Every structure is written in C-alpha cells, then in structure tokens.
Amino acid sequence: MRSLIAELTVIAGSAHVLSEPDVVAGYATDWTRRYAGEASCVVRPGSTEEVAAVLRACAGHGVPVVPQGGNTGLVGGSVPPPAGWRPAAGPAAPAAAAAPVIVSARRLAGLGPVDLAAGQVTAGAGATISGVAAHAAAAGMRYGVDLASRDSATVGGTIATNAGGIRTIRYGPTRAQVAGVTAVLADGSVVSDLSGLTAGSTGYDLAQLLTGSEGTLAVITAARLRLHPAEQAGAVLLAPAGGMAQAVGLYGQIRVGVPDLLAAEYIDGAGLDLVCRITGLRPPLAGQARAYLLVEIAGPAQAAAGSVDLNRLAAAGLPDDSAVETSERGMAALWAYRERLTESIAAAGVPHKIDVAVPVGRLADFRAGLDETIRDAGAGPAEIIVFGHIGVGNLHVNVLGPDPADDRVDIAVARLAAAHGGRVAAEHGVGRSKTGWLSWSMPAAQISAMASIKAALDPAGLLNPGVLLPG
Ligand SMILES: Cc1cc2nc3c(=O)[nH]c(=O)nc-3n(C[C@H](O)[C@H](O)[C@H](O)COP(=O)(O)OP(=O)(O)OC[C@H]3O[C@@H](n4cnc5c(N)ncnc54)[C@H](O)[C@@H]3O)c2cc1C
C-alpha cells in the first residue's frame, strides 16, 4: 500500500492524498451513520487526467476504488465495505490486495458557460447541485434536479444514483438531464462526449449506461447537463388528508385542475410532528392530520393564488383548513416541513431508510399494509415515518427503533413494494444495502445482462465492489 500511496501522491500532490485515520474515517462513514467501512486512503484528483492516472495506479496494484461525491448517499454506496469483507465467490471477484482507495471527485467542481441556445451547461462531477442551480439561474435557466441535499450532493453522485428529487414530476429524474459525460474506466481509459448533441445514432449510449451505475462502471469526471427555462414557483399548498388514499385522491384532482405542478410531496402526520418537535417549527395548520400533501405550482410570484382556481380546488376536495402561500417567504416556510424531515429523522436516531417505488394507483394499498408488515417483521417496536414524491410513486419509509444492523424491516418493506408491482429502489440506488434484492422487482435476464456489462468494463471487479451487484 505504501508504494501505491507514493504513486498517488506524485499524481495528485501530497495535499490531496489523505491517510490520517481520523480524516479517512470521515470519508468512510456515510451520511446515515449506518454504513462505515475501511479505506486505505482518500485521493482528491484535480482533473480527468489525474483520475485516469489514479485508476491506472490502483488497477496496477489490484486495489479497489470507491468513487465519492458529496457522500450524501443513503444506501451505503459511497463508502467502502467494512474490514474483512470479501466479495462473493466468482471469477470476476478476486480478494482485493488492500482496502479500497476512496476517489473523491469534489475538486472537479468547474462550471462552463451556460449555452442558452442549446439549453445546456458542462459541469464538473464535483460541482454541487445548488452550485449548478445558481449558475443556471444567473443565466435565466433552471436545472431540473433539486433535492434537500443540494448543497453537498454532486453532479457525479446524482448521475451515478440517477437521483430524483422534488422536481421529478416536472422535469424527470437525473437521467433526463444528462446529455453526455466524461468518465474514466477501471483501466484508466477515458470516454468522453460533451458535445451535447441530441441527434445521434451511433451505438450504445455510454452516458445513459453510466447513469445509475453507482460507481461500479466508471468514475464520472464531468457532464453535459440539460437546462430548462426558469419557472417561478407561484404558490405552495399544504393540505391535510385523512391518509394516503385521500392524499392520492386530492393530488389527482389538483393535477387535473392545475397544469403547471412543480412538485407534489406526501408527508405522514407523524413526520410533520417530528419536524416540529426536533426543529422547533410551529405546526403549520390549526389541527393535526394523519397525512399531508404539499404541492408547488408554477406561476408569476404573488399572482399565482389568483391563477390557481381555489374554488375549483375546494370543489375537488381541498380542505378549507389548507395553507396556501404565495410569497417567497411563505412558500419557503411551508417547504421547510418537508425539507427538514430527513435531518429531523436522523436527529431522532439511526433510521432504517427504505426508498421504494410503487405505482401511484397502489400507494394507498401499500401504505395500508405497511405498519402491519413492519410489525410482523419481528424487529421490535418501531416508529414509522413515510414521506416522498407522491406524483412519481416514490416513497421513503423511515423506521426508527429496530437495531440498525437488523435488516428484517428493510427486507419486509422492499418485498411489500415489489408485491404491489413496485421497485426495491426508486431514487437512492441499490448501494450496499439492497444488493441481492434486485430479483424481487427485476427479471433474472436483466440482472444477468448488468453483470455481463460489469464484467466487460471492470473485469477485475475493482470499481465499488459489493455495490449494486453482489460481487
Ligand atoms: C437530506 C437528504 C435529502 C436527500 N434527498 C434526496 C432526494 O430527494 N432524491 C434523491 O434522489 N436523493 C436524495 N438524497 C440522497 C443523495 O443526496 C443522493 O443519492 C445523491 O445523488 C448523492 O450524491 P453525492 O454526490 O452525495 O454522492 P455520494 O453519496 O458521494 O455517492 C453516491 C453513489 O454515487 C457514486 N458516485 C459518486 N460520485 C461519483 C462519480 N464522480 N463517478 C462515479 N460514481 C460516483 C458513489 O460511488 C455512490 O455509489 C438525499 C440525501 C440527504 C442526506
């Protein structure tokens, strides 16, 4: 390992090769604190060429690489496996020569000029989502991906996980924003197409293949991203609901009546109560409800309340005691109940976080069976908080109480989602937490094709071993 670290130091400079155990531990522990692993060192390359040299050096020593962006991932994919972990037996999964090197892309944070005519921008993989959004906004454009981790989550990490977020109903997930990438393969070779061309009929689309690959096929160093004309939020509504079925019904009515929805989010009553308890925010409505629907509508600021036909919404079932805000401050205040949920749950304990996709028409049945499913998992008393992007059927099931190392609850919830025709991962990825679950919602032939692609691009199994595919 010492000779590899010496090589990495020549490539990236001593300031960017970190091997102090305390510092390395910070990179090797994930945001949830549920996943912590062992890394030989952290290297922070400053260019695609340096990433390529780093990967060549690691391949030469047979040492695995864990690509990392903002380390806000929630499924353990951004950190190495614990000491002693060995990949499942197989010709493409030899035992590693040493603990992985974490390759942090954070220094690759450059932003190119916004191309207004193309509606695109080139961004370094380490640029944060809030950085890209601000850069786009300064040119009068909007980046379509937005999520509460925006100040730390990076372009590379969001591409690698095909992140969704609060604007997915409007602009689609990250996949829909990616027009090209530069990336370094396991052997150090560089693939790049940042032309941003939409027209093209020249074979496999590597940028799309790498989207959602969770660092198992390449280290992404830059991306060509699509931008959208800026749309202002004109109104935010927070409506109480009797449960998931009523929230879905109300969402459907609003969707029909209001064409320009920017976001539609579901929050369990228990989740909103927790946010108030942890953050000290005052309850937003006079009474308590079992569930809440938060909707953001596009429109000119201040005027949207007029453009939103509240009478029609009332006829559609919008309860009288809903909150409707049209000022920037008021809208931000309503968003805070949703935006501060993840941190509030983390403050209350180490949660089981199960991110699942369920067809919108099955959400109510899924939610109705959830508490019993969790209870029957036998992992002990549980506090259950569900929230998520209702419009795309993406729910985050958070369970506090059961031992973080006991995954019976996670398995039971993922199986319930699959039984309702859903997917075991919606936007956070598979990471380390869900390997082995793919077959519950994906045909064997598809998993086998993914394994073949992995074996072809990374025959020694050095890129993020144990993530996405079992090994
Ligand atoms: C408060 C909070 C709210 C969140 N809300 C959402 C949400 O609404 N929607 C959502 O989708 N996610 C959400 N997340 C999860 C997380 O922010 C996303 O998964 C995000 O895409 C991770 O980006 P990152 O840069 O932090 O990547 P990391 O956590 O560093 O890595 C995530 C995965 O990507 C790989 N990776 C990272 N960088 C690269 C690279 N340059 N090349 C190749 N592979 C790479 C890693 O190996 C790992 O497998 C939230 C997280 C938090 C903490």
The ligand as a Tripos MOL2 file, in Angstrom:
@<TRIPOS>MOLECULE
LIG
   53    58     1     0     0
SMALL
NO_CHARGES

@<TRIPOS>ATOM
      1 C1        -31.0690   15.3750    3.4520 C.3       1 LIG1
      2 C2        -31.0120   14.4790    2.2650 C.ar      1 LIG1
      3 C3        -32.0210   14.5420    1.3140 C.ar      1 LIG1
      4 C4        -31.9690   13.7380    0.1830 C.ar      1 LIG1
      5 N1        -32.9670   13.8350   -0.7510 N.ar      1 LIG1
      6 C5        -32.8870   13.0970   -1.8790 C.ar      1 LIG1
      7 C6        -33.9050   13.2000   -2.8790 C.ar      1 LIG1
      8 O1        -34.8920   13.9050   -2.7380 O.2       1 LIG1
      9 N2        -33.7480   12.4810   -4.0080 N.ar      1 LIG1
     10 C7        -32.6700   11.6510   -4.2100 C.ar      1 LIG1
     11 O2        -32.5710   11.0310   -5.2640 O.2       1 LIG1
     12 N3        -31.7180   11.5140   -3.2680 N.ar      1 LIG1
     13 C8        -31.7990   12.2060   -2.1140 C.ar      1 LIG1
     14 N4        -30.8300   12.0740   -1.1620 N.ar      1 LIG1
     15 C9        -29.7440   11.1060   -1.3660 C.3       1 LIG1
     16 C10       -28.4580   11.6770   -2.0040 C.3       1 LIG1
     17 O3        -28.3580   13.0780   -1.8500 O.3       1 LIG1
     18 C11       -28.4030   11.2920   -3.4770 C.3       1 LIG1
     19 O4        -28.2910    9.8800   -3.5860 O.3       1 LIG1
     20 C12       -27.2700   11.9330   -4.2710 C.3       1 LIG1
     21 O5        -27.4320   11.5630   -5.6210 O.3       1 LIG1
     22 C13       -25.8870   11.5180   -3.8130 C.3       1 LIG1
     23 O6        -24.9470   12.4300   -4.3760 O.3       1 LIG1
     24 P1        -23.4880   12.5460   -3.7520 P.3       1 LIG1
     25 O7        -22.6860   13.4650   -4.5790 O.co2     1 LIG1
     26 O8        -23.5600   12.8570   -2.3140 O.co2     1 LIG1
     27 O9        -22.9440   11.0670   -3.9840 O.3       1 LIG1
     28 P2        -22.2640   10.0950   -2.9430 P.3       1 LIG1
     29 O10       -23.1280    9.8940   -1.7660 O.co2     1 LIG1
     30 O11       -20.8790   10.5060   -2.7010 O.co2     1 LIG1
     31 O12       -22.2520    8.7400   -3.8130 O.3       1 LIG1
     32 C14       -23.4500    8.1000   -4.1680 C.3       1 LIG1
     33 C15       -23.1180    6.9800   -5.1770 C.3       1 LIG1
     34 O13       -22.6020    7.5530   -6.3710 O.3       1 LIG1
     35 C16       -21.2680    7.0870   -6.6410 C.3       1 LIG1
     36 N5        -20.5080    8.2470   -7.1180 N.ar      1 LIG1
     37 C17       -20.3630    9.4510   -6.5060 C.ar      1 LIG1
     38 N6        -19.6280   10.2730   -7.2860 N.ar      1 LIG1
     39 C18       -19.3080    9.5730   -8.3960 C.ar      1 LIG1
     40 C19       -18.5550    9.8780   -9.5690 C.ar      1 LIG1
     41 N7        -17.9970   11.0650   -9.7640 N.pl3     1 LIG1
     42 N8        -18.4240    8.9040  -10.5030 N.ar      1 LIG1
     43 C20       -18.9740    7.6760  -10.3330 C.ar      1 LIG1
     44 N9        -19.6930    7.3450   -9.2490 N.ar      1 LIG1
     45 C21       -19.8610    8.2840   -8.2980 C.ar      1 LIG1
     46 C22       -20.7700    6.5400   -5.3100 C.3       1 LIG1
     47 O14       -19.7830    5.5510   -5.5040 O.3       1 LIG1
     48 C23       -22.0490    6.0100   -4.6920 C.3       1 LIG1
     49 O15       -22.3250    4.7310   -5.2000 O.3       1 LIG1
     50 C24       -30.8770   12.8440   -0.0020 C.ar      1 LIG1
     51 C25       -29.8710   12.7760    0.9610 C.ar      1 LIG1
     52 C26       -29.9330   13.5700    2.0860 C.ar      1 LIG1
     53 C27       -28.8140   13.4830    3.0760 C.3       1 LIG1
@<TRIPOS>BOND
     1     1     2 1
     2     2     3 ar
     3     2    52 ar
     4     3     4 ar
     5     4     5 ar
     6     4    50 ar
     7     5     6 ar
     8     6     7 ar
     9     6    13 1
    10     7     8 2
    11     7     9 ar
    12     9    10 ar
    13    10    11 2
    14    10    12 ar
    15    12    13 ar
    16    13    14 ar
    17    14    15 1
    18    14    50 ar
    19    15    16 1
    20    16    17 1
    21    16    18 1
    22    18    19 1
    23    18    20 1
    24    20    21 1
    25    20    22 1
    26    22    23 1
    27    23    24 1
    28    24    25 2
    29    24    26 1
    30    24    27 1
    31    27    28 1
    32    28    29 2
    33    28    30 1
    34    28    31 1
    35    31    32 1
    36    32    33 1
    37    33    34 1
    38    33    48 1
    39    34    35 1
    40    35    36 1
    41    35    46 1
    42    36    37 ar
    43    36    45 ar
    44    37    38 ar
    45    38    39 ar
    46    39    40 ar
    47    39    45 ar
    48    40    41 1
    49    40    42 ar
    50    42    43 ar
    51    43    44 ar
    52    44    45 ar
    53    46    47 1
    54    46    48 1
    55    48    49 1
    56    50    51 ar
    57    51    52 ar
    58    52    53 1
@<TRIPOS>SUBSTRUCTURE
     1 LIG1         1 GROUP 0 **** ****
